[in-house]
Amino acid sequence: MYKLKGIIILAILATLLSCQNKKILSPVPVNVSFNRDIMPVFNQSCNTVGCHAPGYTAPDLTSPNAYADLFKDNLVDTQAPEKSVLYARMVDNVQPMPPAGVLTYEASLVLVWIQEGAKDN
C-alpha cells in the first residue's frame, strides 16, 4: 500500500514538474518582412538607450534609420548571408550583440531575411 502511494506521489510530482510555461516558437516564416519581423527584434534587443539608438553606437537601429544604416555600414551581405556582420554578431559566442544574446529564432529570422534579399518591406 505504501509503495503504491509513493508511486502515485512521484507520478503527480513528475506531471507537475513537466508543466512548465514554455514559449513555443513558430517556424521561421517565408517572406520575412523587415518591418514586421526584423524591427521588433531591434526594438526589443538593440536600439535601447546606450546601445544602437541615435547618438550612441553605430549603426542606429531605430525604425526610421535602421535599414539605411545596415547597408551604409556594410553589415548585410546578400551574396553571403551567413557571413553578414549583422548575423555573425548575433550568433557570436565570444562577443554577441546584444551582449545578453538573442533567441535562435530571432537570429534565424535575420538570416532568412538576408537570404531573401534583405528587402525594405
N, C-alpha and C positions, 0 to 999 in steps of 0.2 A: 504494500500500500504506500509506504513512504517513498519507495523507488518510483512509483507512478507519479506521485506528487512532484518529485524532483524533475522528472522528465517534462511534466506539464509546465512547471515554472520555467525551465530552460527554454521550452518551445515558445512560451509567451514572451520571455525576455528577448529571444532571438528575433521574434516578429517585431517587437517594438524598436529594437536597435536597427532593423533594416528599413524602417520607415522614416529615414532622414529626408529632409527637404532638399532634394537635388534639382538644380536647374537643368532642364532638358534643352539642349541647343538643337535648333533645326539644322539640317544640312545647309551648307553654303549655297545660296541661290545662284542660278544662272542669270546673266544680265544684272550684275551688281551695279548699283547706282551710286555715284559719288555723293549726292545729296542725301539720299535715303539710307544708305548703308555705311559709307565711309565717314561722313561728317559726324554722325553720332559717336563713333569711336574717338575721333579727335576731340569732340566736345567733352566727353567723359574723361579721357585719359591724357590729353596732350595740351590743349590750349588754355590751361589754367594760369592764374597769375604766377609769375616766376618761371614759367616754362615757355611754351610756344604761343604766347599771346603778344599783342602789339607792344613794342618797346622792350621785349625780353629776347630770349634766344631764337635765332632764325632756325627754321622757317616759321613765319606767322601762320598758324593753323586755325585761325578763326574763320568763320564762314565766308566773309567777303574776300579773303586773301589766300586761303589755303591752296586752292587749285593752282593759281598762278605761281605762288611761291614754291610749290613742289617741283614745277618744271623749270622755273628760273634758277633754282639751286641744283638742277640735275639729280633730283632724288628719286625719280621714276624712270625706269628703262623698260620700255615696252618690248624691246628686242630680246632682253634677257631678264624677265620679271623677277626670278629668284635672286638675281644679283642687284636689284634695285636697292639703293641705300635705304629708302623708306622701309621696305620689307625686311631687309637684313638687320636693321637696328631693332625692329620689333621682335625678332626671334633670336637676337644675340644673347648668349648665356653669360657673357662677361660684362658687357655694358648695355643692357637692354634699354630701350626707350619705349614707354616711360620706365623710370627706374623700378617701379613696382611690377613691371611687365604687363602684358595683355593676355587675354584668353587666346588659346589656339584658334578658336573660332574667329576672333577679330583679326588676327594675323592672316588667317585663310581668306577672309573677306577682302583684305587689302591685296593679297596675291592674286586672287581671281579677278579683281577689278583691273589690276595691271595687265594680266594675261588677256583680258578682253579689250585692251587698247587704252585703258585709263581715260575714259571719256568724262567730260564735264557735264554730267547729267543728273 
